[in-house]
Amino acid sequence: MSIRSAINAVKSQALGVAESLTPILKESKFRESGVLTPEEFVAAGDHLVHQCPTWAWATGEISKVKSFLPQEKQYLVTRNVPCYKRCRHMEPTEGLEKLLDDDWVDTHHFSPDSQSEAVQLSGTGSELAEVTVAGGSDTTAVATTAEDDEEEAVDLEEFVEGGAYLEDEDPNVVSATGSKGDQASESGLEGGEGKENGTGEHTSSGADIITTRTYDLMITYDRYYQTPRLWLYGYDEKRNNLNKAQMFEDISAEHAQQTVTMESHPHLNSPSMASVHPCRHADVMKKILQTVQEGGGEIGVHMYLVVFLKFVQAVIPTIEYDYTRNFNMASLGASNSSAGQSTSAATS
């Protein structure tokens, strides 16, 4: 266990004790402090479920039911949320760019992947051109004789009347023969050579197949911070559990091990899950409320979780759980720049 992980474990235990001693918030302090009472959390959850039916209420383990919440509404969950790429794929390409002729820019010219797949062409005119893929030993001969372009065009009527086209085999037709193993190998599916390398990517013949990770996301009520708290647990395309290192590949690098830590879910007897720590949630929500109010808009407490899911997406940008595209800060009266400044606070 790393030093940071040990520190996070100690903090988690201390907060668990503090939470049990924290009195339940009875009076609303949503506008002045950005926090929620349990009743407001349930109201906001009901609105989220109504607006986004992919979310649903859940009870969890009966032994872990919190008395200050309805038994059937202990936390919210949405399952099988797709995650198509890793956070590193969204990193800036500075240092990998090369200025080409006519002011064109090759954004990944110096990346290792692009170098390994570089295609070199040689030969012109009537000579034989060779196409060589770097890192491989195979070459493909391409006939480039100028005589092909000078052949007399075939008369269409004679071609149709002659019926010669009926005798020719179309090279683009897929053969129905062949073993299942051959077909699987050629397509890169199960039984072929394409295998996942542990990072959600294929390493051989299945390189063109996108391997999609999925996540189960949960929102609980944090009694100590009096705000929602997001939890996530990931699976690979075969529904195998992702380990900690793999899940952190789908978390923004500046938040991994800091804003996001591995902890025990308060309602489930399950392995540790990644959780977005709620210590800044109230401050962020308060700033958003002020920004919207200054722009002449207003956010009701029932909208809390919709806004909450907007600003925590900065932490997990590649997990595509946001189905509330019709909602934006500008529609509530906040300018885009002001809204961006407020939501960016969640990333600090």
Secondary structure by P-SEA (a helix, b strand, c coil): ccaaaaaaaaaaaaaaaaaaaccccccccccccccccaaaaaaaaaaaaaacccbbbbbccccccccccccccccccccbbbbccccccccccccccccccccccccccccaaaaaabbbbbbccccbbbbbcccccbbbbbbbcccccccccccaaaaaaacccccccccccccccccaaaaaaaaccccccbbbccccccccccccccbbbbbbbbbbbbccccbbbbbbbbcccccccccccccccccccccccccbbbbbbccccccbbbbccccaaaaaaaaaaaaaaaacccccccaaaaaaaaaacccccccccccccccccccccccaaaaaaaaacccc
